[in-house]
């Protein structure tokens, strides 16, 4: 649930305000703000979508190029007539093509990130949240296709359209490639290992070297600017300014989300993925600590409601991983064919390998004078056998049952473990009820004060504004009252904390007037302010959250007595 801070209308981005072509009244705040026509924005988004689709087509072209490269390398290995190369031709082609694919993935990722940034800026989104969500969604869509297209091809398409002797399928004049003797699951695990671990290694090297190179270049530029100035010991703030500027957490989030996809979507094919992710995260923590503490300037803290569109993307990946793993187990692995063979033919799997091999059609044998066997559930004429159709029905039924069971377990766990504990939710509701009741009970007092009560009488009605649910705090008066003087006149004066440049909070007392334990003042987090005039001074009625957990209205008023007390 959104906090009161984010229930307010978000302000426009500075870039949007500077580049917006016209001004228009905001229907929520009633203030004139920079405005960009929605129709123009939609046309730009559609144009950007065409650019995104073009880049995705480029990724597909590179994928086809890698497939053709794999076929060319395998053919070259067979033509060498070397026994070792001929035996390992498939593995050599698969590993080398995975490395080439990794290089293309990293290069295309850099190009597209800069393109997505320009497209998002051109779309003229009004708020920073909308801008960041649009940029994140563009980059994720591209990186998803960029990183996962090749594993998806190996898992679900490679070896599916090979055909049979005499009727082989072709792509651009070349025979469609088939899986190795061990099946496509082994090749998928090899490719996932190279892409995932290779990406982690390259990213960690970049995170270690790039900040140091940027810092070295910036120090050289600053030294060139200083030139012949008198050399003196730099102050601490000057040394901090010489650090490189923090670039935000977008790359960190993107890396973690892509890693989450690897360890969930293809975990059935590569069970070691979570282990490599754990090792990478351990190294990543130390590298990020070094980077943010020693290399980057301290980033400006900004309040955020949540992690934005990243949570939605993680949820989509989690849902997709259930379906993909169901298809991997059903169609890519030999789990269900073995299970059906055990049920129908032999429980000890005797003769299973021979059962999975089909004979070449008679017309192929006559034309080539060679009898060969290939892996498929086909008869002598190349038609699918009854076992194939039974297996297909079992595979589809397994997918439906698997995903229903997993989704049911997920929903059950989600229901059993609520996001907010019931006891905490009850306390929050109680605090809100007391806050509303306190405001309703003191409505007449606030109206009386606003109609002309003098500051000198504030001490009399101050006690009336202290119901059990109110937190009362002393504020600096608008006529220049000294906070230290207020504190000195207060009984048992203690430490104070700044609420704003002109608003301070002093000693807190309990309802019975007894000083609170210790000298620490609870910190306030002000959510909204309404102004009540007290003659020549001001009182602020704010809703706050105290360090001790109380949530309710707080009355900040000028007074000669700095007594205040939370419930």
C-alpha positions as CSV (number, residue, x, y, z in Angstrom):
1,X,0.0,0.0,0.0
2,X,1.3,3.4,-0.9
3,X,2.4,5.7,2.0
4,X,0.9,9.1,2.5
5,X,4.0,10.7,0.9
6,X,3.4,8.9,-2.4
7,X,-0.4,9.6,-2.4
8,X,0.5,13.2,-3.2
9,X,0.8,14.2,-6.8
10,X,4.3,13.5,-8.2
11,X,6.0,16.6,-9.5
12,X,7.1,16.8,-13.2
13,X,10.7,16.0,-14.2
14,X,13.0,19.0,-14.7
15,X,13.8,17.8,-18.2
16,X,10.1,17.5,-19.0
17,X,9.5,21.0,-17.6
18,X,12.3,22.5,-19.7
19,X,11.2,20.8,-23.0
20,X,7.4,20.7,-22.7
21,X,5.8,22.8,-25.5
22,X,2.9,24.2,-23.5
23,X,1.4,24.8,-20.0
24,X,-1.8,23.3,-18.7
25,X,-3.6,23.3,-15.4
26,X,-3.2,20.2,-13.3
27,X,-6.6,18.8,-12.5
28,X,-5.4,17.4,-9.1
29,X,-3.4,20.4,-7.7
30,X,-5.0,23.1,-9.7
31,X,-1.6,24.6,-10.6
32,X,-0.4,25.3,-14.1
33,X,2.3,22.9,-15.1
34,X,4.3,22.0,-18.2
35,X,2.2,19.7,-20.5
36,X,2.9,17.4,-23.4
37,X,0.0,16.2,-25.5
38,X,-0.9,12.6,-24.9
39,X,-1.5,11.9,-28.6
40,X,2.0,13.1,-29.5
41,X,3.5,10.9,-26.8
42,X,1.6,7.9,-28.1
43,X,2.9,8.5,-31.6
44,X,6.4,8.7,-30.3
45,X,6.0,5.5,-28.2
46,X,4.7,3.7,-31.4
47,X,7.7,5.0,-33.3
48,X,10.0,3.8,-30.6
49,X,8.3,0.4,-30.6
50,X,9.2,0.0,-34.3
51,X,12.9,0.7,-33.4
52,X,12.7,-1.9,-30.6
53,X,11.2,-4.4,-33.0
54,X,14.0,-3.7,-35.5
55,X,16.6,-4.3,-32.8
56,X,14.9,-7.6,-31.9
57,X,15.0,-8.6,-35.5
58,X,18.7,-7.9,-35.5
59,X,19.1,-10.2,-32.5
60,X,17.2,-12.9,-34.4
61,X,19.6,-12.4,-37.4
62,X,22.6,-12.9,-35.1
63,X,21.0,-16.0,-33.7
64,X,20.5,-17.5,-37.2
65,X,24.2,-16.5,-37.9
66,X,25.3,-18.4,-34.8
67,X,23.3,-21.5,-35.9
68,X,24.9,-21.4,-39.4
69,X,28.3,-20.9,-37.8
70,X,27.7,-24.0,-35.7
71,X,26.8,-26.0,-38.8
72,X,29.8,-24.7,-40.8
73,X,32.3,-25.6,-37.9
74,X,30.8,-29.1,-37.6
75,X,31.2,-29.7,-41.3
76,X,34.8,-28.5,-41.3
77,X,35.6,-30.8,-38.4
78,X,34.2,-33.8,-40.3
79,X,36.2,-32.9,-43.4
80,X,39.5,-32.9,-41.6
81,X,39.2,-36.8,-41.4
82,X,40.8,-36.5,-37.9
83,X,39.3,-39.1,-35.6
84,X,39.4,-36.8,-32.5
85,X,38.0,-33.8,-34.3
86,X,35.3,-35.8,-35.9
87,X,34.2,-37.3,-32.6
88,X,34.2,-34.0,-30.8
89,X,32.9,-31.9,-33.7
90,X,29.5,-31.3,-32.0
91,X,31.0,-30.2,-28.7
92,X,33.6,-28.0,-30.3
93,X,31.0,-26.3,-32.5
94,X,28.6,-25.9,-29.5
95,X,31.2,-24.4,-27.1
96,X,32.7,-22.0,-29.7
97,X,29.3,-20.8,-30.9
98,X,28.3,-20.1,-27.3
99,X,31.4,-17.9,-26.8
100,X,30.7,-16.1,-30.1
101,X,27.1,-15.7,-29.0
102,X,28.2,-14.2,-25.6
103,X,30.4,-11.6,-27.3
104,X,27.5,-10.6,-29.6
105,X,25.1,-10.4,-26.6
106,X,27.4,-8.1,-24.6
107,X,28.0,-5.8,-27.6
108,X,24.3,-5.6,-28.5
109,X,23.4,-4.9,-24.9
110,X,25.6,-1.8,-24.8
111,X,24.3,-0.5,-28.1
112,X,20.7,-1.0,-27.2
113,X,20.9,0.5,-23.7
114,X,22.1,3.8,-25.2
115,X,19.4,3.6,-27.8
116,X,16.7,2.9,-25.2
117,X,17.8,5.9,-23.1
118,X,17.5,8.3,-26.1
119,X,14.1,6.8,-27.1
120,X,12.7,7.2,-23.5
121,X,13.9,10.8,-23.3
122,X,12.3,11.5,-26.6
123,X,9.0,10.1,-25.5
124,X,8.7,13.0,-22.9
125,X,7.3,11.2,-19.9
126,X,6.0,13.6,-17.3
127,X,7.3,12.1,-14.0
128,X,10.5,10.5,-13.0
129,X,8.7,7.2,-12.1
130,X,7.1,7.0,-15.6
131,X,10.4,7.8,-17.2
132,X,12.3,5.1,-15.3
133,X,9.6,2.5,-15.8
134,X,9.5,3.1,-19.5
135,X,13.3,2.9,-19.8
136,X,13.5,-0.2,-17.6
137,X,10.8,-2.0,-19.6
138,X,12.5,-1.3,-23.0
139,X,15.9,-2.5,-21.8
140,X,14.5,-5.6,-20.1
141,X,12.5,-6.7,-23.2
142,X,15.6,-6.4,-25.4
143,X,18.0,-8.1,-22.9
144,X,15.4,-10.9,-22.3
145,X,15.5,-11.7,-26.0
146,X,19.2,-11.0,-26.3
147,X,20.2,-13.4,-23.5
148,X,17.5,-16.1,-23.6
149,X,16.8,-16.5,-27.3
150,X,19.7,-18.9,-27.9
151,X,18.9,-21.1,-24.8
152,X,15.2,-21.1,-25.9
153,X,16.3,-22.3,-29.4
154,X,18.4,-25.1,-28.1
155,X,15.7,-26.2,-25.5
156,X,12.6,-26.2,-27.7
157,X,13.5,-25.9,-31.4
158,X,16.8,-27.6,-32.0
159,X,16.3,-31.1,-33.3
160,X,12.6,-30.7,-33.7
161,X,12.5,-30.0,-37.5
162,X,15.3,-32.4,-38.7
163,X,13.0,-34.7,-40.6
164,X,14.0,-38.2,-41.5
165,X,16.3,-39.9,-44.1
166,X,15.1,-38.8,-47.6
167,X,13.0,-35.9,-46.2
168,X,15.5,-33.8,-44.3
169,X,14.4,-30.2,-43.3
170,X,16.6,-27.4,-44.4
171,X,17.3,-23.7,-43.5
172,X,18.9,-21.5,-46.1
173,X,20.1,-24.5,-48.0
174,X,21.6,-26.2,-45.0
175,X,20.2,-29.2,-43.1
176,X,18.6,-28.3,-39.8
177,X,20.9,-29.3,-37.0
178,X,20.1,-32.1,-34.7
179,X,21.0,-32.7,-31.0
180,X,24.0,-34.8,-30.1
181,X,23.8,-38.3,-28.8
182,X,23.3,-37.1,-25.3
183,X,20.3,-35.0,-26.2
184,X,19.7,-31.3,-26.3
185,X,19.6,-31.0,-22.5
186,X,23.4,-31.5,-22.3
187,X,24.0,-28.8,-25.0
188,X,21.6,-26.5,-23.2
189,X,23.5,-26.9,-19.9
190,X,26.8,-26.1,-21.7
191,X,25.4,-23.0,-23.3
192,X,23.8,-21.8,-20.1
193,X,27.1,-22.3,-18.3
194,X,29.1,-20.3,-20.8
195,X,26.6,-17.4,-21.2
196,X,25.7,-17.1,-17.5
197,X,29.2,-17.5,-15.9
198,X,30.8,-15.6,-18.8
199,X,28.5,-12.7,-18.2
200,X,29.2,-12.8,-14.5
201,X,33.0,-12.8,-15.1
202,X,32.9,-9.9,-17.6
203,X,30.5,-7.8,-15.4
204,X,32.7,-8.3,-12.3
205,X,35.9,-7.3,-14.2
206,X,34.1,-4.2,-15.5
207,X,32.9,-3.3,-12.1
208,X,36.4,-3.6,-10.7
209,X,38.3,-1.8,-13.6
210,X,35.9,0.8,-15.0
211,X,35.5,2.9,-11.7
212,X,39.3,2.9,-11.3
213,X,39.9,4.0,-14.9
214,X,37.2,6.7,-14.6
215,X,38.7,7.9,-11.3
216,X,42.2,8.0,-12.8
217,X,40.9,10.0,-15.8
218,X,39.0,12.5,-13.6
219,X,42.0,13.1,-11.4
220,X,44.2,13.8,-14.5
221,X,41.6,16.3,-15.8
222,X,41.4,18.0,-12.4
223,X,45.2,18.2,-12.1
224,X,45.3,19.7,-15.6
225,X,42.7,22.3,-14.6
226,X,44.6,23.3,-11.4
227,X,47.8,23.7,-13.4
228,X,50.2,26.0,-11.7
229,X,48.0,26.8,-8.7
230,X,49.6,26.8,-5.3
231,X,49.9,23.2,-4.1
232,X,48.3,22.7,-0.7
233,X,46.8,19.9,1.2
234,X,43.2,19.3,-0.3
235,X,40.3,19.4,2.1
236,X,38.1,16.5,2.7
237,X,35.2,17.9,0.8
238,X,37.5,18.5,-2.2
239,X,38.7,14.9,-2.1
240,X,35.1,13.7,-2.0
241,X,34.2,15.9,-5.0
242,X,37.1,14.4,-6.9
243,X,35.4,11.0,-6.7
244,X,33.4,9.9,-9.8
245,X,29.6,10.5,-9.8
246,X,27.3,7.6,-8.8
247,X,25.5,6.3,-11.9
248,X,22.6,4.8,-10.0
249,X,21.5,1.3,-9.4
250,X,19.9,0.4,-12.8
251,X,22.8,-1.8,-13.9
252,X,22.8,-3.6,-10.6
253,X,19.1,-4.3,-10.8
254,X,19.3,-5.4,-14.4
255,X,22.2,-7.8,-13.6
256,X,20.3,-9.4,-10.7
257,X,17.0,-9.7,-12.7
258,X,18.8,-11.4,-15.6
259,X,20.6,-13.7,-13.1
260,X,17.2,-14.5,-11.5
261,X,16.0,-15.5,-15.0
262,X,18.9,-17.9,-15.5
263,X,18.5,-19.7,-12.1
264,X,14.7,-20.0,-12.5
265,X,13.7,-20.4,-16.1
266,X,16.4,-23.0,-17.0
267,X,17.1,-24.6,-13.6
268,X,15.8,-28.0,-14.8
269,X,18.5,-28.1,-17.4
270,X,21.3,-26.4,-15.4
271,X,20.9,-27.3,-11.7
272,X,24.2,-25.7,-10.8
273,X,23.0,-22.2,-11.8
274,X,21.9,-21.3,-8.2
275,X,25.4,-22.2,-6.9
276,X,27.2,-20.0,-9.5
277,X,24.7,-17.2,-8.7
278,X,25.5,-17.5,-5.0
279,X,29.3,-17.3,-5.6
280,X,28.8,-14.4,-8.0
281,X,26.7,-12.5,-5.4
282,X,29.3,-13.0,-2.7
283,X,31.9,-11.5,-5.0
284,X,29.5,-8.8,-6.1
285,X,28.9,-7.7,-2.6
286,X,32.6,-7.0,-2.0
287,X,33.0,-5.3,-5.4
288,X,30.0,-3.1,-4.8
289,X,31.2,-2.2,-1.3
290,X,34.6,-1.1,-2.7
291,X,32.9,0.8,-5.5
292,X,30.3,2.7,-3.5
293,X,32.6,3.5,-0.5
294,X,35.9,4.3,-2.2
295,X,35.3,5.1,-5.8
296,X,31.9,6.9,-6.0
297,X,30.6,10.0,-4.4
298,X,27.9,9.5,-1.8
299,X,24.6,9.2,-3.8
300,X,21.8,11.5,-2.9
301,X,19.2,9.6,-0.9
302,X,15.7,9.6,-2.4
303,X,12.6,8.2,-0.9
304,X,11.0,5.4,-3.0
305,X,7.7,3.6,-2.6
306,X,9.0,0.3,-3.9
307,X,11.4,-1.0,-6.6
308,X,9.1,0.1,-9.4
309,X,8.6,-2.0,-12.4
310,X,11.4,-4.4,-11.4
311,X,9.0,-6.2,-9.0
312,X,6.5,-6.8,-11.9
313,X,9.3,-8.1,-14.1
314,X,10.5,-10.5,-11.3
315,X,7.0,-11.8,-10.9
316,X,6.7,-12.4,-14.7
317,X,9.9,-14.3,-14.7
318,X,8.8,-16.4,-11.7
319,X,5.5,-17.3,-13.5
320,X,7.3,-17.9,-16.8
321,X,9.8,-20.2,-15.1
322,X,7.1,-22.6,-14.0
323,X,5.8,-23.0,-17.5
324,X,9.3,-23.3,-19.1
325,X,10.5,-25.9,-16.7
326,X,7.3,-27.9,-17.3
327,X,8.1,-27.9,-21.0
328,X,11.7,-28.7,-20.4
329,X,10.9,-31.8,-18.4
330,X,8.1,-32.9,-20.7
331,X,9.7,-32.3,-24.2
332,X,13.4,-31.8,-23.8
333,X,14.3,-34.5,-21.3
334,X,13.8,-38.2,-21.5
335,X,11.9,-38.5,-18.3
336,X,8.5,-39.1,-19.7
337,X,9.6,-41.4,-22.6
338,X,11.4,-43.6,-20.1
339,X,8.4,-43.6,-17.7
340,X,6.0,-44.6,-20.5
341,X,8.4,-47.3,-21.7
342,X,8.7,-48.7,-18.2
343,X,4.9,-48.8,-17.9
344,X,4.2,-50.3,-21.4
345,X,7.3,-52.4,-22.3
346,X,9.8,-53.2,-19.6
347,X,10.1,-51.9,-16.0
348,X,13.9,-52.3,-16.1
349,X,14.3,-50.3,-19.3
350,X,15.8,-53.2,-21.2
351,X,15.9,-52.5,-24.9
352,X,15.0,-48.8,-24.4
353,X,17.7,-47.3,-26.6
354,X,16.9,-49.7,-29.5
355,X,13.2,-48.8,-29.1
356,X,13.9,-45.1,-29.6
357,X,15.7,-45.7,-32.9
358,X,13.7,-45.8,-36.1
359,X,14.7,-47.5,-39.4
360,X,15.3,-45.4,-42.6
361,X,12.5,-45.7,-45.2
362,X,12.9,-48.4,-48.0
363,X,13.2,-45.8,-50.8
364,X,16.2,-44.2,-49.0
365,X,17.9,-47.6,-48.6
366,X,17.4,-48.4,-52.3
367,X,18.8,-45.1,-53.4
368,X,21.8,-45.0,-51.0
369,X,22.3,-48.8,-50.6
370,X,22.7,-48.1,-46.9
371,X,20.4,-49.0,-44.0
372,X,20.6,-46.4,-41.2
373,X,18.8,-45.8,-37.9
374,X,17.9,-42.4,-36.4
375,X,16.4,-41.3,-33.1
376,X,12.6,-40.9,-33.5
377,X,9.3,-42.7,-32.9
378,X,8.5,-43.4,-36.6
379,X,7.7,-46.5,-38.6
380,X,9.4,-47.7,-41.7
381,X,7.6,-45.2,-43.9
382,X,8.5,-42.1,-41.8
383,X,5.1,-41.8,-40.1
384,X,4.8,-41.3,-36.4
385,X,3.9,-44.4,-34.4
386,X,1.1,-44.8,-31.8
387,X,3.7,-44.6,-29.0
388,X,4.6,-41.1,-30.2
389,X,0.9,-39.9,-30.0
390,X,0.5,-41.5,-26.5
391,X,3.7,-39.8,-25.4
392,X,2.5,-36.4,-26.8
393,X,-0.8,-36.7,-24.8
394,X,1.1,-37.6,-21.6
395,X,3.5,-34.7,-22.1
396,X,0.6,-32.2,-22.5
397,X,-1.1,-33.6,-19.5
398,X,2.1,-33.5,-17.4
399,X,2.5,-29.8,-18.3
400,X,-1.0,-28.9,-17.2
401,X,-0.8,-30.9,-14.0
402,X,2.7,-29.6,-13.1
403,X,1.9,-26.0,-13.5
404,X,-1.4,-26.3,-11.6
405,X,0.3,-28.0,-8.7
406,X,3.1,-25.5,-8.5
407,X,0.8,-22.5,-8.8
408,X,-1.5,-23.9,-6.2
409,X,1.5,-24.3,-3.8
410,X,2.6,-20.8,-4.5
411,X,-0.9,-19.4,-3.8
412,X,-1.2,-21.5,-0.7
413,X,2.2,-20.2,0.7
414,X,1.2,-16.6,-0.2
415,X,-2.1,-17.0,1.7
416,X,-0.5,-18.7,4.7
417,X,2.3,-16.1,5.0
418,X,0.7,-12.6,4.7
419,X,2.8,-9.6,3.7
420,X,1.8,-7.7,6.9
421,X,1.4,-9.8,10.2
422,X,-2.1,-9.7,11.6
423,X,-0.9,-8.2,14.9
424,X,0.9,-5.4,13.2
425,X,-2.0,-4.7,10.9
426,X,-4.3,-4.5,14.0
427,X,-1.9,-2.0,15.7
428,X,-1.8,0.2,12.6
429,X,-5.6,0.3,12.4
430,X,-5.8,1.1,16.1
431,X,-3.3,4.0,15.7
432,X,-5.2,5.4,12.7
433,X,-8.5,5.2,14.6
434,X,-7.0,7.0,17.6
435,X,-5.6,9.7,15.3
436,X,-8.9,10.4,13.7
437,X,-10.7,10.4,17.0
438,X,-8.1,12.9,18.4
439,X,-8.6,15.2,15.5
440,X,-12.4,15.0,15.8
441,X,-12.3,15.7,19.6
442,X,-10.1,18.7,19.2
443,X,-11.7,20.2,16.2
444,X,-13.5,22.9,18.3
445,X,-10.3,23.8,20.1
446,X,-8.4,24.3,16.8
447,X,-11.2,26.5,15.4
448,X,-11.1,28.6,18.6
449,X,-7.3,29.0,18.3
450,X,-7.6,29.9,14.6
451,X,-10.1,32.7,15.4
452,X,-7.7,34.8,17.5
453,X,-6.2,33.2,20.6
454,X,-3.1,35.0,21.7
455,X,0.2,33.3,22.1
456,X,0.2,34.1,25.8
457,X,-2.7,31.9,26.4
458,X,-1.2,28.9,24.5
459,X,0.0,27.4,27.8
460,X,-3.7,27.1,29.0
461,X,-5.1,25.3,26.0
462,X,-2.0,23.4,25.3
463,X,-3.1,20.8,27.9
464,X,-6.5,20.6,26.3
465,X,-4.7,19.5,23.1
466,X,-3.2,16.5,24.8
467,X,-5.6,13.5,24.4
468,X,-4.1,10.1,24.8
469,X,-3.4,9.6,21.0
470,X,-1.7,13.0,20.4
471,X,2.1,13.5,20.3
472,X,2.8,17.1,21.3
473,X,6.0,18.8,20.4
474,X,7.4,22.3,20.8
475,X,8.2,24.4,17.8
476,X,10.1,27.7,17.3
477,X,7.7,30.6,17.1
478,X,7.4,32.6,14.0
479,X,8.3,35.8,15.8
480,X,11.9,34.7,16.2
481,X,11.7,32.9,19.5
482,X,15.0,31.3,20.5
483,X,14.8,27.5,20.7
484,X,17.6,27.3,23.2
485,X,15.7,29.7,25.4
486,X,12.6,27.6,25.2
487,X,14.6,24.6,26.1
488,X,16.2,26.3,29.0
489,X,12.8,27.3,30.4
490,X,11.5,23.7,30.0
491,X,11.5,21.4,33.0
492,X,14.3,18.9,32.6
493,X,15.5,20.2,29.3
494,X,17.1,17.6,27.0
495,X,18.5,17.2,23.6
496,X,16.6,18.3,20.5
497,X,16.5,17.2,16.9
498,X,16.0,19.2,13.8
499,X,12.7,18.8,11.9
500,X,13.5,21.6,9.5
501,X,15.8,24.6,9.5
502,X,13.2,26.5,11.6
503,X,11.5,23.7,13.5
504,X,12.9,21.8,16.4
505,X,11.6,19.3,18.9
506,X,12.6,19.3,22.5
507,X,12.1,17.1,25.6
508,X,9.3,14.5,25.4
509,X,7.1,13.8,28.4
510,X,4.6,11.1,29.2
511,X,0.9,11.8,29.7
512,X,1.5,12.1,33.4
513,X,4.2,14.7,33.0
514,X,7.1,12.4,34.0
515,X,10.1,12.8,31.7
516,X,10.7,10.0,29.2
517,X,13.5,7.6,29.8
518,X,16.9,8.9,28.6
519,X,17.6,12.1,26.8
520,X,16.9,10.8,23.2
521,X,14.1,12.6,21.4
522,X,12.0,10.4,19.1
523,X,12.5,11.3,15.5
524,X,9.5,12.6,13.5
525,X,8.7,11.8,9.9
526,X,6.3,14.6,8.8
527,X,3.8,13.5,6.1
528,X,1.7,16.7,5.6
529,X,1.3,20.1,7.2
530,X,-1.7,22.3,7.8
531,X,-1.3,25.8,9.2
532,X,-3.2,27.3,12.1
533,X,-2.6,31.0,12.9
534,X,-2.0,31.8,16.6
535,X,-2.1,35.6,16.6
536,X,1.4,36.6,15.4
537,X,2.7,33.1,15.6
538,X,2.0,29.7,14.0
539,X,1.2,26.2,15.0
540,X,1.6,23.2,12.7
541,X,-0.7,20.2,12.7
542,X,1.1,17.3,11.1
543,X,0.7,13.6,10.8
544,X,3.9,11.9,11.9
545,X,5.5,8.6,12.7
546,X,7.6,8.5,15.9
547,X,10.6,6.3,16.5
548,X,8.7,4.4,19.2
549,X,6.1,3.3,16.6
550,X,3.2,5.7,17.3
551,X,1.4,7.0,14.3
552,X,-0.9,10.0,14.8
553,X,-1.2,13.8,14.5
554,X,1.3,16.1,16.1
555,X,0.7,19.6,17.1
556,X,3.8,21.9,16.9
557,X,3.2,25.2,18.6
558,X,5.2,28.1,20.0
559,X,5.0,28.2,23.8
560,X,6.9,29.5,26.8
561,X,6.8,26.1,28.3
562,X,8.5,23.4,26.3
563,X,6.5,20.6,27.9
564,X,5.4,18.0,25.4
565,X,4.4,14.4,25.7
566,X,3.7,11.4,23.5
567,X,1.3,8.8,24.4
